[in-house]
Amino acid sequence: MKIKKEKKKLNRGEWITLFLGTTFFFGAIARFFPGIRRFPLNDGGMFLSMIRDLDSQYVFLR
């Protein structure tokens, strides 16, 4: 005798929870594991870019 499994449909609250959970999960990975990205997030990337530009023009930074 086979038992039929019914597919569960997610309601609106469960979709929101699933979406926010996956968003926070991937955001935490991007934030806390810097080895998977090669460029700093937010303003750190801007400052790194400016320092590299100055360094390429042989400006000595103190």
C-alpha positions as CSV (number, residue, x, y, z in Angstrom):
1,M,0.0,0.0,0.0
2,K,1.5,3.3,-1.1
3,I,1.1,6.5,0.9
4,K,0.7,9.7,-1.1
5,K,2.7,12.6,0.1
6,E,1.1,16.0,-0.3
7,K,3.3,18.8,-1.2
8,K,3.2,21.5,1.4
9,K,2.6,25.0,0.1
10,L,4.3,27.8,1.9
11,N,2.2,30.7,3.2
12,R,3.3,34.3,3.0
13,G,5.0,34.3,6.5
14,E,7.0,31.2,5.6
15,W,8.2,32.7,2.3
16,I,9.3,35.9,4.1
17,T,11.1,33.9,6.7
18,L,12.8,31.8,4.0
19,F,13.8,34.8,2.0
20,L,15.2,36.7,5.0
21,G,17.0,33.7,6.3
22,T,18.8,33.0,3.0
23,T,19.6,36.8,2.7
24,F,21.2,36.9,6.1
25,F,23.0,33.7,5.5
26,F,24.7,34.8,2.3
27,G,25.3,38.3,3.8
28,A,27.1,36.8,6.7
29,I,29.3,34.7,4.4
30,A,30.2,37.8,2.4
31,R,30.9,39.8,5.5
32,F,32.8,37.3,7.7
33,F,34.8,35.2,5.3
34,P,37.1,37.7,3.5
35,G,38.9,34.9,1.7
36,I,36.1,34.5,-0.7
37,R,36.2,38.1,-1.9
38,R,39.1,40.0,-3.2
39,F,37.9,43.5,-2.5
40,P,36.8,45.1,0.7
41,L,33.1,46.0,1.2
42,N,31.8,49.5,1.5
43,D,34.3,52.4,2.0
44,G,37.2,50.1,2.5
45,G,37.2,49.4,-1.3
46,M,37.3,53.1,-2.1
47,F,40.2,53.7,0.2
48,L,42.1,50.7,-1.1
49,S,41.5,51.9,-4.7
50,M,42.8,55.4,-3.8
51,I,45.9,54.0,-2.1
52,R,46.6,51.7,-5.1
53,D,46.2,54.7,-7.5
54,L,48.7,56.8,-5.4
55,D,51.1,53.9,-5.1
56,S,51.0,53.4,-8.9
57,Q,52.0,57.1,-9.4
58,Y,55.0,56.6,-7.0
59,V,53.7,58.8,-4.3
60,F,55.2,57.9,-1.0
61,L,52.7,57.6,1.8
62,R,53.8,58.2,5.4
